[in-house]
Amino acid sequence: MAKKKDSYDPYDLCTCYEPSEPVPEDFIDPGDREPTLADIAFYLTDENGVEYYCCGNTKIKITEHFAQDGQTMGELLEDLILREAKKTAKD
């Protein structure tokens, strides 16, 4: 007759490999986790001063389009702030 097996196994090797507490972030090897956008995205400036946003195999040229005789960035921001303040005051 076969002997009935106990539920308690004093030689359970699986329990010694399972961590009882979470592993701190600084102990995790970066190769053990999925890369995030912060890991793979960066900005690049070429020899002509043109800036690019690079992420994986994608490279996007960063440009700003302003009219030569148009408003400056400061003036545009000032107009935006005043317009939003007036809209908020009406509500």
VENMO-V481705 format. One record per pair of residues at least 24 apart in sequence whose ideal C-beta (glycine too) atoms are under 10 Angstrom apart, sorted by the first residue. I is the first residue (numbers start at 1). J is the second residue. Records with the same first field share a line. If there is no record, write none. Layout:
# VENMO-V481705
I = J + J
This chain:
# VENMO-V481705
none
